[in-house]
Amino acid sequence: MDTEKGPLANKVALVTGGSRGIGAAIALGLARDGADVALTYLNRADRADRVVDQITALGRKAVAIAADNADPAAVTAAVDQTAGTLDRLDILVNNAGVFPYGSIEDTSLAELDHTLGVHVRGVFVATQAALRHLADGGRVINIGSCLVERVPYPGVALYAMSKSALVGLTRGLARDLGGRAITVNLVHPGSTDTEMNPADSTEAAAERDFIALGRYAEPAEVAATVRHLAGPGGRYITGASISVDGGFAA
Ligand code: NAP
């Protein structure tokens, strides 16, 4: 390990949905630990470029790639571009996400397909593509949700269903990839202050009542666990679902 550059020196990470929120905090955190980082985004090139600038200011390499997680060809191309541009791939963080809200009666087939495309098929395809590049000892870290462990209010059945698929994928892949010392884990953030779920929204007060610690997480608090799983301290953790939810599911 190059202790001067951090525990992830000479490693390359790809973070999907790294332009804002939790993904941006993860991308920055992995860079602070020494990794070069590629990040994908959907629309917000300005925000992606800002994260790239912050990472390069740390002395690390960074690249932003427009890639819709619902588009398998774009996801595969983003993985290949990461390995091609940054020379290797060690860590894949499947973070890109959307928040469909509403009753099952009001949910269209298009929204169902889109949510599953981003949260399930996109994760599967990104991981499949990454496996062609991942070094032995690599890491796959999926971002789930506290709503996998507990659904205390209505309107989130589709969201909870889509994130729940990652439990099976994570466990199965942990078994498939253990022989290569590649670990696969699932992090369940709780209510985290981002544009998806602002801590100052009208709904936030009710959501806060479900949290044992009584407050929203900062994105960096979720990123801290991802950094641990990506680093040397995470090498014996695989197939796990880890809640970083302030006790939402307690
Ligand atoms: P956010 O602030 O809305 O940011 C979403 C990120 O995902 C952005 O970088 C966005 O790119 C990207 N993205 C959205 N749709 C995409 C697509 N189709 N293809 C590629 N990228 C896409 O969300 P967040 O709160 O940071 O959430 C990050 C992850 O944590 C998600 O998986 C979410 O479900 C999960 N999570 C969040 C919370 C919470 O309370 N915030 C709680 C539990 C789990 P653009 O900037 O280009 O739009």
Residues whose N, C-alpha, C, O or C-beta is under 5 A from the ligand:
A	BS01	NAP	G17 G18 S19 R20 G21 I22 G23 T40 Y41 L42 N43 R44 A67 D68 N69 A70 N95 A96 G97 V98 V118 I143 G144 S145 C146 P189 G190 S191 T192 T194 E195 M196 N197
